[in-house]
Amino acid sequence: MPITKTTPTSNQLVRAFEPYKETKGEEYMSDKMRAHFTAILNKWKQELMEEVDRTVHHMQDEAANFPDPADRASQEEEFSLELRARDRERKLIKKIDETLQLIEDNEYGWCDSCGVEIGIRRLEARPTATLCIDCKTLAEIKEKQLGS
């Protein structure tokens, strides 16, 4: 059975965490908050790296030179799909590393476009977000208009 059907995709990886509970009067992106997001990002990165390792082992174990061209083509297509998924995950790992650097530089959590707080819940939903919900929505509307 192909690994793509038995293992979760990057969108399905479980990044289980305890939602952050702000304390009264706590400053946005305090040390404690940054530590929370660092833990989330490191766990997500670790899961992605484990998925890459599983793919490598699967491809090594399942590689066969089938005499039937249809079987060979099916296996090549399966491997091609897996490699495309891993490439997307490789790009995501790079984005996670960039986000971890933003946390380290105390520049994490503010919108790249307008400078307002992105918000804890949005960042928990998408830890690599660089735009607040309003700017992201606007960007998507512009993209649809230009892409149509």
C-alpha positions as CSV (number, residue, x, y, z in Angstrom):
1,M,0.0,0.0,0.0
2,P,1.4,3.4,-0.9
3,I,2.8,5.5,2.0
4,T,0.8,8.5,0.8
5,K,-2.4,6.8,1.8
6,T,-1.2,5.5,5.2
7,T,0.7,8.5,6.6
8,P,-0.6,12.1,7.2
9,T,0.1,14.9,4.9
10,S,1.7,18.1,6.1
11,N,-1.8,19.6,6.5
12,Q,-2.9,16.7,8.6
13,L,0.1,16.5,10.9
14,V,-1.0,16.8,14.5
15,R,0.6,19.8,16.2
16,A,-1.1,19.1,19.5
17,F,-0.5,21.8,22.0
18,E,-2.1,23.5,24.9
19,P,-3.7,26.8,23.7
20,Y,-1.9,29.8,25.2
21,K,-3.6,31.4,28.1
22,E,-2.7,35.1,28.5
23,T,-2.4,36.5,32.0
24,K,-4.1,39.8,32.8
25,G,-1.9,42.7,31.7
26,E,0.6,40.4,29.9
27,E,2.5,42.1,27.1
28,Y,1.9,40.8,23.6
29,M,4.8,38.5,22.5
30,S,6.3,38.2,26.0
31,D,9.1,35.8,26.6
32,K,6.5,33.2,27.7
33,M,4.5,33.7,24.5
34,R,7.5,33.4,22.3
35,A,8.5,30.2,24.1
36,H,5.0,28.8,23.4
37,F,5.3,29.5,19.6
38,T,8.9,28.2,19.5
39,A,7.7,24.9,21.0
40,I,4.9,24.7,18.5
41,L,7.2,25.4,15.5
42,N,9.9,23.0,16.7
43,K,7.3,20.2,17.1
44,W,5.9,20.9,13.7
45,K,9.3,20.9,12.2
46,Q,10.2,17.6,13.9
47,E,7.0,16.0,12.6
48,L,7.9,17.1,9.1
49,M,11.4,15.8,9.3
50,E,10.2,12.4,10.6
51,E,7.8,12.3,7.5
52,V,10.8,12.9,5.2
53,D,12.7,10.1,6.9
54,R,9.7,7.8,6.5
55,T,9.5,8.6,2.8
56,V,13.2,7.9,2.2
57,H,12.8,4.5,4.0
58,H,9.6,3.7,2.1
59,M,11.2,4.5,-1.3
60,Q,14.3,2.4,-0.5
61,D,12.2,-0.5,0.8
62,E,9.6,-0.4,-2.0
63,A,11.9,0.3,-4.9
64,A,11.5,-2.6,-7.3
65,N,12.2,-3.2,-11.0
66,F,8.8,-4.5,-12.1
67,P,8.8,-6.4,-15.4
68,D,5.3,-5.1,-16.2
69,P,5.5,-1.6,-17.6
70,A,2.2,-0.7,-16.0
71,D,3.4,-1.7,-12.5
72,R,6.6,0.2,-13.0
73,A,4.7,3.3,-14.2
74,S,2.4,3.1,-11.1
75,Q,5.4,2.9,-8.8
76,E,7.1,5.8,-10.5
77,E,3.9,7.9,-10.3
78,E,3.6,7.1,-6.6
79,F,7.2,8.1,-5.9
80,S,6.7,11.3,-7.9
81,L,3.7,12.3,-5.8
82,E,5.6,11.5,-2.6
83,L,8.6,13.6,-3.8
84,R,6.3,16.5,-4.7
85,A,4.8,16.4,-1.2
86,R,8.2,16.2,0.4
87,D,9.3,19.2,-1.7
88,R,6.4,21.2,-0.3
89,E,7.3,20.1,3.2
90,R,10.9,21.1,2.6
91,K,9.8,24.6,1.7
92,L,7.6,24.6,4.8
93,I,10.5,23.6,7.0
94,K,12.5,26.5,5.5
95,K,9.6,28.9,6.4
96,I,9.5,27.4,9.9
97,D,13.2,28.1,10.3
98,E,12.7,31.7,9.1
99,T,9.8,32.1,11.6
100,L,12.0,30.7,14.4
101,Q,14.6,33.4,13.5
102,L,11.9,36.1,13.7
103,I,11.0,34.9,17.2
104,E,14.7,35.0,18.2
105,D,15.0,38.5,16.8
106,N,11.8,39.6,18.7
107,E,10.1,40.5,15.4
108,Y,7.5,37.7,15.5
109,G,3.8,38.3,15.8
110,W,3.4,41.6,14.0
111,C,1.9,42.1,10.5
112,D,4.5,42.6,7.8
113,S,2.1,44.9,5.9
114,C,0.4,47.2,8.5
115,G,2.4,46.5,11.7
116,V,-0.5,45.5,14.0
117,E,-0.5,42.4,16.2
118,I,-1.4,39.3,14.2
119,G,-3.1,37.7,17.2
120,I,-2.3,34.7,19.3
121,R,-5.2,32.5,18.0
122,R,-4.3,33.2,14.4
123,L,-0.7,32.4,15.1
124,E,-1.7,29.2,16.8
125,A,-3.7,28.2,13.7
126,R,-0.9,29.2,11.3
127,P,2.3,29.7,13.2
128,T,4.2,30.9,10.1
129,A,1.6,33.7,9.4
130,T,3.2,37.1,8.6
131,L,0.0,39.0,7.9
132,C,-2.9,39.9,10.1
133,I,-6.3,38.6,9.0
134,D,-7.3,41.9,7.4
135,C,-4.2,42.2,5.3
136,K,-4.3,38.5,4.4
137,T,-7.9,38.9,3.3
138,L,-7.1,41.9,1.2
139,A,-4.1,40.1,-0.4
140,E,-6.4,37.2,-1.3
141,I,-9.0,39.5,-2.9
142,K,-6.3,41.3,-4.9
143,E,-4.9,37.9,-6.0
144,K,-8.3,36.8,-7.2
145,Q,-8.8,40.0,-9.1
146,L,-5.4,39.8,-10.8
147,G,-5.7,36.1,-11.4
148,S,-9.2,36.2,-13.0
